[in-house]
Amino acid sequence: MGLFDFMKKADKNFFYVSNVITRYTGNEKRVVIPRNVRSIGSRAFADNHNIRTVIISDSVHEIGTGAFSGCKNLETIVIPESVIDIGDFAFSQCTNLTSIIIHNGVLNIGAYAFHKCSSLKKIDLPDSIMILGNSVFFDCESLESATMPKKLIAVKSYLFSKCPELKSVTLPEDIEVIQHQAFSDCKSLESITIGEKITYIDTKAFSRCTNLKSVIFNKSDKERILQIRMINPKTRLPVTIFNNNDMGRLIVSFESFGYCESLEKIVLPDKKIRFEPHVFHGCKNLRFLEYLRNLCDTNEININYFL
């Protein structure tokens, strides 16, 4: 008797192709994934409104695209260390999901994996994770805190966008890129510390973070502008308007901090910086704009370039 036949007879509610669950038709509140299952297939449990708890066996290596999407009454999930990959939309719109435990072992979490998990308040991601797709926690309206994996080097687009209760994010020191709108509309975020390896902050990365008061680069406590480097809007040539040294380069893109109305302090790193247009548009309380106004009082540089 083959594995397919054995498992199909073992539980009539599970349908399989080899050792992959392709569909579940039961109505139990507590579901235990059978042992020897290697993969939970695409949309295998999708839109099942009966499930509250899922126990995933340590034989599972992969959770497929949309596997549990729309399971609106799912409350708790534990991802064992055997799982390597969590697919796109895997738990999207699980609106009652309050507890997610992800054990060390997961390498990749796909795009929109926990999108619209509106009851989730906290997430601690293990250090094994190397890739987080775009929009993983997009529109998680109750999320308050997140700890990121240490190996991560890129914060993808919309990763925490529209998480209005997010107050605290611990970014790993090796982050090099923060992509488009990664933290946009995080209206409760008050401060962010960015490590020394950062090279690029993309458009609107922190836009409309209306309570953001402090941005610190390189974990420095120096409350001074170390260097500002920009592109002259007339000549399109780089202009250094305040120089400290030459320790690398950081590009801060269009409206990266736009409409951060409470932003008061930027502590900049010891490296060359290129600010693109309107980086601080709508930042009416930013203290170092007075420095910029003095430095930009020439025929070549206009303070409106930043605003």
C-alpha positions in Angstrom: 0.0 0.0 0.0 1.5 3.4 -1.0 1.7 6.5 1.1 -1.1 8.2 -0.9 -3.5 5.3 -0.3 -2.7 5.0 3.3 -3.1 8.6 4.1 -6.3 9.0 2.1 -7.9 6.2 4.0 -6.5 7.4 7.4 -8.6 10.6 7.3 -11.4 11.2 4.8 -11.2 15.0 5.3 -7.7 15.3 3.8 -7.0 15.0 0.1 -3.4 14.3 -1.0 -1.1 14.2 -4.0 1.8 12.1 -2.7 2.8 13.7 0.6 1.2 17.1 -0.2 -2.1 18.1 1.3 -4.2 19.6 -1.5 -7.5 20.1 0.2 -9.2 19.8 3.6 -13.0 19.4 3.8 -13.5 18.9 7.6 -15.2 21.3 10.0 -13.2 20.7 13.2 -12.0 23.6 15.3 -8.7 22.0 16.1 -6.8 20.5 13.1 -3.7 18.3 13.4 -1.7 18.0 10.3 -0.9 14.3 9.9 2.7 13.1 10.3 4.8 12.4 7.2 3.1 15.3 5.4 5.9 17.3 3.7 3.9 20.2 2.3 0.6 22.0 2.8 -0.5 22.8 -0.7 -1.8 26.0 -2.2 -5.1 27.1 -0.6 -5.5 23.7 1.0 -7.4 25.2 4.0 -8.4 28.5 2.5 -11.6 30.2 3.7 -12.4 27.5 6.3 -14.2 29.4 9.0 -14.4 26.6 11.5 -10.7 26.2 12.3 -9.4 27.9 15.4 -6.1 26.1 16.0 -3.7 24.2 13.7 -1.0 21.9 14.9 1.6 21.5 12.2 3.7 18.3 12.5 7.5 18.5 12.4 7.6 16.7 9.0 6.2 19.7 7.2 8.8 21.7 5.2 6.6 24.1 3.3 3.4 26.0 3.7 2.0 26.8 0.3 0.5 29.9 -1.3 -2.7 31.0 0.4 -2.7 27.7 2.4 -4.7 29.2 5.3 -5.9 32.5 3.7 -9.3 33.7 4.8 -9.5 31.3 7.8 -11.2 34.1 9.8 -11.5 32.2 13.1 -8.0 30.9 13.2 -6.6 32.2 16.5 -3.2 30.5 17.0 -0.5 29.0 14.8 2.9 27.5 15.7 5.4 27.0 12.9 7.8 24.2 13.8 11.5 24.4 13.0 11.1 21.9 10.2 9.3 24.5 8.0 11.7 26.3 5.6 9.3 28.3 3.5 6.0 30.1 4.2 4.4 31.0 0.9 2.7 34.1 -0.4 -0.6 35.0 1.2 -0.2 31.9 3.5 -2.2 33.4 6.4 -3.6 36.5 4.7 -6.9 37.8 6.1 -6.9 35.5 9.2 -8.6 38.3 11.0 -8.8 36.6 14.4 -5.2 35.4 14.5 -3.7 36.7 17.8 -0.7 34.4 18.3 2.0 33.4 15.8 5.1 31.4 17.0 7.7 30.9 14.3 10.5 28.6 15.4 14.1 29.0 14.1 14.4 27.2 10.8 12.2 29.3 8.5 14.3 30.9 5.7 11.7 32.7 3.7 8.3 34.3 4.3 6.5 35.2 1.1 4.6 38.4 0.1 1.4 39.2 1.9 1.9 36.2 4.2 0.2 37.8 7.2 -1.6 40.6 5.3 -4.7 41.9 7.1 -4.2 39.8 10.2 -6.1 42.5 12.1 -6.0 41.0 15.6 -2.2 40.3 15.7 -0.4 42.6 18.2 3.2 41.3 18.4 5.6 39.4 16.1 9.0 38.1 16.9 10.8 36.7 13.8 13.6 34.2 14.2 17.1 34.9 13.1 17.0 32.1 10.6 14.9 34.2 8.2 16.9 35.6 5.3 14.0 37.0 3.1 10.8 38.7 4.0 8.6 39.4 1.0 6.9 42.6 0.3 3.7 43.5 2.3 4.1 40.6 4.7 2.4 42.5 7.5 0.6 45.1 5.3 -2.6 46.4 7.0 -2.2 44.6 10.3 -4.1 47.2 12.1 -3.5 46.0 15.7 0.2 45.2 15.4 2.2 47.1 18.1 5.7 45.6 18.0 8.0 43.6 15.8 11.4 42.1 16.2 13.2 41.5 12.9 15.7 38.7 12.0 19.4 39.5 12.3 20.3 38.2 8.9 17.9 40.4 7.0 19.5 43.0 4.7 16.5 44.5 2.9 13.2 45.7 4.3 10.8 45.1 1.3 8.1 47.4 0.0 5.0 47.9 2.2 6.4 45.4 4.8 4.7 47.2 7.7 2.6 49.7 5.7 -0.7 50.7 7.3 0.1 49.3 10.7 -1.3 52.3 12.6 -0.6 50.9 16.1 3.0 49.9 15.4 5.1 51.6 18.2 8.3 49.7 18.2 10.4 48.0 15.5 13.8 46.5 16.1 15.8 46.6 12.8 18.9 44.4 12.4 22.2 46.2 12.1 23.0 44.7 8.7 20.0 46.4 6.9 21.2 47.9 3.6 18.0 48.9 1.9 14.6 50.1 3.1 12.2 49.9 0.1 9.2 51.9 -1.1 6.6 52.7 1.6 8.0 50.0 3.9 6.7 51.8 7.0 4.3 54.3 5.5 1.2 55.2 7.6 2.7 53.7 10.8 1.0 56.5 12.7 2.1 55.4 16.2 5.8 54.8 15.4 7.8 57.3 17.5 11.4 56.5 16.8 13.6 54.4 14.5 17.2 53.5 14.7 19.0 52.4 11.5 22.3 50.6 11.4 25.5 51.8 9.8 25.3 49.6 6.7 22.3 51.4 5.3 22.9 52.6 1.7 19.4 53.4 0.4 16.1 54.6 1.7 13.5 54.4 -1.0 10.6 56.7 -1.8 8.1 57.4 0.9 9.7 54.7 3.1 8.4 56.4 6.3 5.8 58.8 4.8 2.9 59.8 6.9 4.4 58.4 10.1 2.8 61.4 11.9 4.1 60.6 15.4 7.7 59.8 14.3 9.9 62.2 16.4 13.4 60.7 16.1 15.4 59.0 13.4 18.9 57.9 14.4 21.5 56.4 12.1 24.4 54.3 13.3 23.2 54.3 16.9 24.9 57.6 17.4 23.8 60.1 20.1 25.4 63.1 18.3 22.7 65.7 17.8 24.4 67.4 14.9 24.4 67.3 11.1 27.6 65.4 10.1 27.1 65.8 6.4 24.5 66.6 3.8 25.1 66.0 0.1 22.5 66.8 -2.5 22.1 67.1 -6.3 21.9 70.7 -7.5 18.5 70.9 -9.2 19.9 73.3 -11.9 23.2 71.6 -12.8 22.3 68.1 -11.7 25.8 67.9 -10.2 26.5 66.8 -6.6 27.0 69.6 -4.1 28.3 69.0 -0.6 26.8 71.6 1.7 28.1 70.3 5.0 31.0 67.9 5.1 32.4 65.7 7.8 34.4 62.9 6.1 34.2 60.3 3.4 33.0 57.0 4.9 30.6 55.6 2.3 27.4 56.8 0.8 23.7 56.9 1.7 20.9 57.9 -0.7 17.6 59.1 0.9 14.9 59.2 -1.8 11.9 61.3 -2.6 9.5 61.9 0.3 11.2 59.2 2.4 10.0 61.1 5.5 7.2 63.0 3.9 4.4 64.3 6.2 6.1 63.1 9.4 4.6 66.0 11.1 6.1 65.3 14.6 9.6 64.7 13.4 12.0 66.8 15.4 15.4 65.2 15.2 17.5 63.5 12.6 20.9 62.1 13.7 23.0 61.4 10.6 25.8 58.9 10.1 29.5 59.5 9.2 29.1 59.0 5.5 28.2 61.0 2.4 24.5 61.5 2.0 22.5 62.4 -1.1 19.0 63.7 -0.3 16.7 63.6 -3.3 13.8 66.1 -3.7 11.2 66.7 -1.0 12.7 64.2 1.4 11.2 66.1 4.4 8.1 67.4 2.7 5.5 68.4 5.4 8.0 67.9 8.3 7.1 71.2 9.9 8.7 70.5 13.3 12.1 69.3 12.0 14.7 71.2 14.0 17.7 71.0 11.7 15.8 72.7 8.9 17.1 76.0 10.3 20.6 74.7 9.6 19.6 73.9 6.0 18.0 77.3 5.5 21.3 79.0 6.5 23.4 76.7 4.3 21.1 76.9 1.4 21.0 80.7 1.3 22.9 80.8 -2.0 22.0 81.1 -5.7 22.9 77.4 -6.3 20.9 75.7 -3.5 17.2 76.2 -2.6 15.8 75.0 0.7 12.6 74.0 -1.2 14.6 71.2 -2.7 14.2 69.4 0.6 10.7 70.5 1.4 
